[in-house]
Amino acid sequence: MPVLIGAIAKRDKQRLEIARVSYRFGEGDSERYLAQLSSYDRQKAATFREWSRLSSQVIKVKIQLQQSFVNDRQHF
């Protein structure tokens, strides 16, 4: 899932760049550009939340593995 989230965020960034260039050359309006910018900001925040959640899960797994290793060593 994180790879998919990253791909979506990348595509959203590309979409924003297209809107930015269009806006600069007079092919877009402020409202559309700001809507694209807002969408990109929301996607960036969602991507950060997903990566944070994944990072937290990885840390929990590492802690559990370390505890399991310590418990196994105590039995010997």
VOPABA-624447 format. One record per residue: residue in three letters; x, y, z of N, C-alpha, C, O in turn; residue number from 0. Coordinates in steps of 0.02 Angstrom, whole numbers. Example, Ala and Ser with C-alpha at 12.3 -4.5 7.8 and 13.67 -1.06 7.14 Angstrom:
2
ALA | 660 | -284 | 390 | 615 | -225 | 390 | 660 | -165 | 390 | 712 | -166 | 423 | 0
SER | 642 | -112 | 354 | 684 | -53 | 357 | 645 | 2 | 394 | 670 | 57 | 402 | 1
***
This chain:
76
MET | 40 | -60 | 0 | 0 | 0 | 0 | 43 | 64 | 0 | 25 | 111 | -35 | 0
PRO | 98 | 67 | 38 | 138 | 128 | 36 | 164 | 145 | -33 | 170 | 204 | -50 | 1
VAL | 180 | 95 | -73 | 204 | 108 | -141 | 149 | 141 | -182 | 161 | 187 | -220 | 2
LEU | 88 | 115 | -173 | 31 | 144 | -208 | 19 | 216 | -187 | 6 | 259 | -228 | 3
ILE | 23 | 229 | -122 | 14 | 297 | -96 | 67 | 343 | -125 | 52 | 399 | -146 | 4
GLY | 129 | 319 | -128 | 184 | 359 | -156 | 172 | 374 | -230 | 186 | 429 | -254 | 5
ALA | 147 | 324 | -267 | 133 | 334 | -338 | 77 | 385 | -348 | 81 | 427 | -393 | 6
ILE | 27 | 382 | -306 | -28 | 430 | -310 | -3 | 500 | -295 | -21 | 548 | -329 | 7
ALA | 39 | 506 | -244 | 66 | 571 | -225 | 110 | 599 | -282 | 108 | 659 | -296 | 8
LYS | 148 | 556 | -314 | 191 | 578 | -369 | 149 | 602 | -427 | 164 | 654 | -457 | 9
ARG | 96 | 565 | -443 | 52 | 585 | -497 | 17 | 651 | -481 | 8 | 693 | -525 | 10
ASP | -4 | 659 | -418 | -36 | 721 | -397 | 12 | 780 | -404 | -8 | 835 | -424 | 11
LYS | 76 | 768 | -389 | 126 | 821 | -396 | 135 | 840 | -469 | 141 | 899 | -486 | 12
GLN | 136 | 790 | -513 | 142 | 803 | -584 | 82 | 843 | -610 | 89 | 888 | -650 | 13
ARG | 23 | 824 | -585 | -38 | 860 | -605 | -34 | 933 | -583 | -55 | 978 | -620 | 14
LEU | -8 | 945 | -523 | -1 | 1013 | -498 | 48 | 1052 | -542 | 36 | 1111 | -557 | 15
GLU | 103 | 1021 | -562 | 152 | 1055 | -605 | 121 | 1075 | -672 | 133 | 1130 | -698 | 16
ILE | 80 | 1031 | -700 | 45 | 1047 | -763 | -1 | 1106 | -752 | -3 | 1152 | -793 | 17
ALA | -39 | 1105 | -697 | -85 | 1161 | -682 | -45 | 1225 | -671 | -67 | 1279 | -693 | 18
ARG | 13 | 1221 | -639 | 54 | 1280 | -625 | 78 | 1311 | -691 | 75 | 1372 | -701 | 19
VAL | 102 | 1269 | -736 | 126 | 1294 | -801 | 68 | 1324 | -841 | 74 | 1377 | -870 | 20
SER | 12 | 1289 | -842 | -47 | 1315 | -877 | -68 | 1382 | -849 | -85 | 1428 | -886 | 21
TYR | -68 | 1387 | -783 | -88 | 1450 | -751 | -40 | 1507 | -770 | -62 | 1562 | -783 | 22
ARG | 24 | 1492 | -770 | 74 | 1544 | -788 | 66 | 1569 | -859 | 78 | 1628 | -874 | 23
PHE | 45 | 1524 | -904 | 36 | 1544 | -974 | -35 | 1566 | -990 | -54 | 1572 | -1048 | 24
GLY | -75 | 1577 | -938 | -142 | 1604 | -947 | -194 | 1554 | -970 | -247 | 1574 | -993 | 25
GLU | -180 | 1490 | -964 | -227 | 1439 | -987 | -268 | 1411 | -929 | -305 | 1362 | -939 | 26
GLY | -263 | 1439 | -871 | -302 | 1416 | -814 | -326 | 1475 | -774 | -305 | 1531 | -785 | 27
ASP | -369 | 1461 | -726 | -391 | 1515 | -683 | -368 | 1503 | -612 | -347 | 1448 | -594 | 28
SER | -372 | 1555 | -572 | -348 | 1552 | -503 | -384 | 1499 | -462 | -353 | 1462 | -424 | 29
GLU | -449 | 1494 | -472 | -489 | 1447 | -433 | -468 | 1375 | -447 | -460 | 1335 | -400 | 30
ARG | -457 | 1359 | -510 | -436 | 1291 | -528 | -366 | 1276 | -501 | -353 | 1223 | -474 | 31
TYR | -322 | 1325 | -509 | -253 | 1316 | -485 | -252 | 1306 | -410 | -217 | 1262 | -385 | 32
LEU | -290 | 1346 | -373 | -292 | 1340 | -300 | -323 | 1274 | -279 | -303 | 1245 | -229 | 33
ALA | -372 | 1250 | -317 | -403 | 1185 | -302 | -351 | 1130 | -311 | -348 | 1083 | -271 | 34
GLN | -312 | 1134 | -365 | -259 | 1084 | -377 | -207 | 1087 | -321 | -183 | 1035 | -298 | 35
LEU | -189 | 1147 | -301 | -140 | 1155 | -247 | -165 | 1125 | -182 | -128 | 1092 | -146 | 36
SER | -228 | 1137 | -167 | -259 | 1110 | -107 | -261 | 1033 | -110 | -248 | 1000 | -60 | 37
SER | -278 | 1007 | -168 | -280 | 934 | -177 | -211 | 904 | -165 | -204 | 852 | -133 | 38
TYR | -160 | 937 | -192 | -92 | 913 | -183 | -72 | 914 | -110 | -40 | 867 | -85 | 39
ASP | -89 | 968 | -75 | -73 | 973 | -4 | -107 | 917 | 37 | -77 | 888 | 82 | 40
ARG | -170 | 903 | 20 | -205 | 849 | 54 | -172 | 781 | 41 | -165 | 740 | 86 | 41
GLN | -152 | 770 | -22 | -119 | 707 | -39 | -52 | 701 | -5 | -34 | 646 | 18 | 42
LYS | -15 | 756 | -1 | 49 | 755 | 35 | 39 | 736 | 108 | 77 | 697 | 136 | 43
ALA | -12 | 765 | 139 | -26 | 750 | 209 | -46 | 677 | 218 | -24 | 645 | 266 | 44
ALA | -86 | 651 | 173 | -107 | 581 | 177 | -47 | 535 | 168 | -41 | 484 | 202 | 45
THR | -3 | 552 | 122 | 58 | 512 | 111 | 102 | 512 | 173 | 128 | 460 | 193 | 46
PHE | 110 | 570 | 204 | 150 | 574 | 265 | 119 | 532 | 320 | 155 | 497 | 357 | 47
ARG | 52 | 535 | 327 | 19 | 494 | 379 | 30 | 420 | 367 | 44 | 382 | 414 | 48
GLU | 25 | 398 | 304 | 35 | 327 | 288 | 107 | 306 | 302 | 118 | 252 | 330 | 49
TRP | 155 | 346 | 283 | 225 | 329 | 296 | 240 | 329 | 371 | 278 | 287 | 395 | 50
SER | 210 | 374 | 407 | 219 | 376 | 480 | 190 | 314 | 512 | 220 | 284 | 556 | 51
ARG | 131 | 294 | 488 | 99 | 234 | 515 | 142 | 173 | 500 | 152 | 130 | 543 | 52
LEU | 168 | 168 | 439 | 211 | 112 | 421 | 274 | 112 | 463 | 295 | 59 | 487 | 53
SER | 304 | 169 | 472 | 365 | 174 | 513 | 351 | 151 | 585 | 392 | 116 | 614 | 54
SER | 295 | 172 | 611 | 276 | 152 | 679 | 268 | 76 | 684 | 289 | 45 | 733 | 55
GLN | 237 | 47 | 633 | 228 | -26 | 633 | 295 | -62 | 629 | 304 | -114 | 662 | 56
VAL | 341 | -37 | 589 | 407 | -68 | 583 | 443 | -65 | 651 | 474 | -114 | 671 | 57
ILE | 439 | -9 | 685 | 470 | -2 | 750 | 440 | -52 | 800 | 476 | -83 | 838 | 58
LYS | 374 | -59 | 799 | 341 | -107 | 844 | 364 | -178 | 830 | 376 | -217 | 877 | 59
VAL | 371 | -196 | 766 | 394 | -263 | 748 | 465 | -274 | 773 | 481 | -327 | 799 | 60
LYS | 508 | -224 | 764 | 578 | -229 | 787 | 580 | -239 | 863 | 619 | -280 | 887 | 61
ILE | 540 | -202 | 899 | 538 | -209 | 972 | 515 | -279 | 992 | 543 | -310 | 1036 | 62
GLN | 463 | -303 | 958 | 438 | -370 | 973 | 490 | -423 | 958 | 498 | -471 | 996 | 63
LEU | 526 | -415 | 903 | 579 | -463 | 886 | 635 | -462 | 937 | 661 | -514 | 956 | 64
GLN | 654 | -402 | 959 | 706 | -396 | 1010 | 684 | -429 | 1075 | 723 | -464 | 1107 | 65
GLN | 622 | -417 | 1095 | 597 | -447 | 1157 | 594 | -523 | 1151 | 610 | -559 | 1198 | 66
SER | 573 | -547 | 1092 | 571 | -618 | 1081 | 641 | -648 | 1084 | 650 | -702 | 1113 | 67
PHE | 690 | -614 | 1055 | 759 | -637 | 1056 | 785 | -640 | 1128 | 818 | -689 | 1147 | 68
VAL | 771 | -588 | 1167 | 793 | -587 | 1237 | 760 | -643 | 1276 | 794 | -677 | 1315 | 69
ASN | 696 | -654 | 1266 | 661 | -708 | 1301 | 689 | -776 | 1282 | 696 | -820 | 1325 | 70
ASP | 705 | -786 | 1219 | 733 | -849 | 1196 | 802 | -861 | 1227 | 819 | -918 | 1245 | 71
ARG | 842 | -809 | 1234 | 909 | -816 | 1263 | 905 | -831 | 1337 | 949 | -865 | 1364 | 72
GLN | 853 | -808 | 1370 | 846 | -821 | 1442 | 830 | -894 | 1456 | 843 | -918 | 1511 | 73
HIS | 802 | -929 | 1408 | 785 | -999 | 1418 | 846 | -1045 | 1412 | 843 | -1103 | 1431 | 74
PHE | 901 | -1019 | 1387 | 961 | -1061 | 1379 | 1007 | -1053 | 1436 | 1060 | -1084 | 1438 | 75
***
